[in-house]
Amino acid sequence: MLLYYISSTVIIRKPNPSSGVPIYLQLMQQVRHAIETGAMRPGEQMPSIRPLAEELVINPNTVAKAYRELEHEGLIELRQGAGAFVSNAAPTQEDAERLKAAQVLVAQGIARLRARGLADEEIRRLVEAELAVTERGNRDE
């Protein structure tokens, strides 16, 4: 799997086109997670669109769309001629602590599934499928 380092601590992994989740949404989720956990801090510069697209082997328009959506959410700022930066309206420490607690639960679940003999790719597909079912169920309510 191809990895791209945004900074010394943040990694964006190559999107999975067969997951059923649009690639721009996968990128948004990864950047959102990095910001929420504090791995990316306010003011930190994001990679430029074209080099990131080349590294991940995706269309630059896909990266641009993800960046525009993240800007619309207020997570990043696009500055003409300067690039994209993490917004100063980053999530609170409480958000980061909540995510860290949830990450423990996820790690425990993964360990239990591995103990039952499931491979990482199988676990990934199960989680993505369950999220898709849950998302559809929430829309129907």
C-alpha positions as CSV (number, residue, x, y, z in Angstrom):
1,M,0.0,0.0,0.0
2,L,1.4,3.4,-1.0
3,L,1.7,5.9,1.8
4,Y,2.1,9.6,1.6
5,Y,3.5,11.6,4.5
6,I,1.9,15.0,5.0
7,S,4.2,15.8,7.9
8,S,6.6,13.9,10.1
9,T,3.6,12.4,12.0
10,V,0.7,12.3,9.5
11,I,0.1,9.7,6.8
12,I,-2.5,9.6,4.1
13,R,-2.9,6.2,2.6
14,K,-3.8,5.5,-0.9
15,P,-7.6,5.5,-1.3
16,N,-9.3,2.2,-2.0
17,P,-11.4,2.6,-5.2
18,S,-13.2,-0.7,-4.6
19,S,-14.5,0.3,-1.1
20,G,-17.7,1.8,-2.4
21,V,-16.8,5.1,-0.7
22,P,-15.9,7.9,-3.1
23,I,-12.2,8.7,-3.2
24,Y,-12.6,12.3,-2.3
25,L,-14.6,11.3,0.8
26,Q,-11.8,8.8,1.8
27,L,-9.3,11.7,1.6
28,M,-11.6,13.9,3.6
29,Q,-12.0,11.3,6.3
30,Q,-8.2,10.8,6.6
31,V,-7.5,14.5,6.9
32,R,-10.4,15.1,9.3
33,H,-9.1,12.3,11.5
34,A,-5.6,13.7,11.5
35,I,-6.9,17.2,12.5
36,E,-9.3,15.8,15.1
37,T,-6.6,13.7,16.8
38,G,-4.2,16.6,16.8
39,A,-1.8,15.0,14.4
40,M,-2.2,18.0,12.2
41,R,-2.3,21.3,14.0
42,P,-3.8,24.7,13.2
43,G,-1.7,26.6,10.7
44,E,0.1,23.5,9.4
45,Q,0.4,23.5,5.6
46,M,-1.3,20.7,3.7
47,P,0.5,19.1,0.7
48,S,-0.1,20.8,-2.7
49,I,-2.9,19.3,-4.8
50,R,-0.9,18.1,-7.7
51,P,2.0,16.4,-5.9
52,L,-0.5,14.7,-3.5
53,A,-2.6,13.5,-6.5
54,E,0.5,12.2,-8.2
55,E,1.7,10.4,-5.1
56,L,-1.7,8.7,-4.6
57,V,-2.2,8.1,-8.3
58,I,-5.5,9.9,-8.4
59,N,-7.0,12.8,-10.4
60,P,-5.9,16.2,-9.1
61,N,-9.6,17.3,-9.4
62,T,-10.4,14.6,-6.7
63,V,-7.9,16.2,-4.3
64,A,-9.2,19.6,-5.1
65,K,-12.8,18.5,-4.4
66,A,-11.8,17.1,-1.0
67,Y,-9.9,20.3,-0.1
68,R,-12.9,22.4,-1.2
69,E,-15.3,20.3,1.0
70,L,-12.9,20.5,3.9
71,E,-12.7,24.2,3.5
72,H,-16.5,24.4,3.4
73,E,-16.5,22.4,6.7
74,G,-14.1,25.0,8.2
75,L,-11.3,22.5,8.8
76,I,-8.8,23.9,6.3
77,E,-8.3,27.3,4.6
78,L,-7.3,27.7,1.0
79,R,-5.1,30.7,0.5
80,Q,-4.6,32.0,-3.0
81,G,-1.1,31.4,-4.1
82,A,0.0,30.0,-0.8
83,G,-1.8,26.6,-0.6
84,A,-4.0,24.9,1.9
85,F,-3.6,25.1,5.7
86,V,-5.3,23.6,8.7
87,S,-7.8,26.1,10.0
88,N,-7.4,27.8,13.3
89,A,-11.0,26.5,14.1
90,A,-9.5,23.0,14.7
91,P,-11.4,20.6,17.0
92,T,-11.1,20.9,20.7
93,Q,-9.0,18.9,23.1
94,E,-12.3,17.2,24.3
95,D,-12.9,16.0,20.7
96,A,-9.4,14.6,20.6
97,E,-9.8,12.8,23.9
98,R,-13.1,11.3,22.8
99,L,-11.5,10.0,19.6
100,K,-8.6,8.5,21.6
101,A,-11.0,6.7,23.8
102,A,-12.8,5.4,20.8
103,Q,-9.5,4.4,19.2
104,V,-8.9,2.0,22.2
105,L,-12.3,0.4,21.5
106,V,-11.4,0.0,17.8
107,A,-8.0,-1.5,18.6
108,Q,-9.7,-4.0,21.0
109,G,-12.2,-5.0,18.3
110,I,-9.5,-5.5,15.7
111,A,-7.5,-7.6,18.1
112,R,-10.6,-9.8,18.7
113,L,-11.3,-10.2,15.0
114,R,-7.6,-11.1,14.3
115,A,-7.8,-13.7,17.1
116,R,-10.8,-15.2,15.2
117,G,-8.5,-15.5,12.1
118,L,-9.7,-12.6,10.0
119,A,-7.2,-10.8,7.8
120,D,-6.8,-7.1,7.9
121,E,-8.4,-6.6,4.5
122,E,-11.4,-8.7,5.7
123,I,-11.7,-6.6,8.8
124,R,-11.5,-3.4,6.7
125,R,-14.2,-4.6,4.3
126,L,-16.5,-5.6,7.3
127,V,-16.1,-2.2,8.9
128,E,-16.7,-0.3,5.7
129,A,-19.8,-2.5,4.9
130,E,-21.2,-1.9,8.4
131,L,-20.7,1.8,8.2
132,A,-22.4,1.9,4.8
133,V,-25.4,-0.1,6.2
134,T,-25.6,2.2,9.2
135,E,-25.4,5.3,7.1
136,R,-28.2,4.1,4.8
137,G,-30.3,3.2,7.9
138,N,-29.8,6.7,9.3
139,R,-30.9,8.3,6.1
140,D,-34.1,6.2,5.9
141,E,-35.2,7.3,9.4
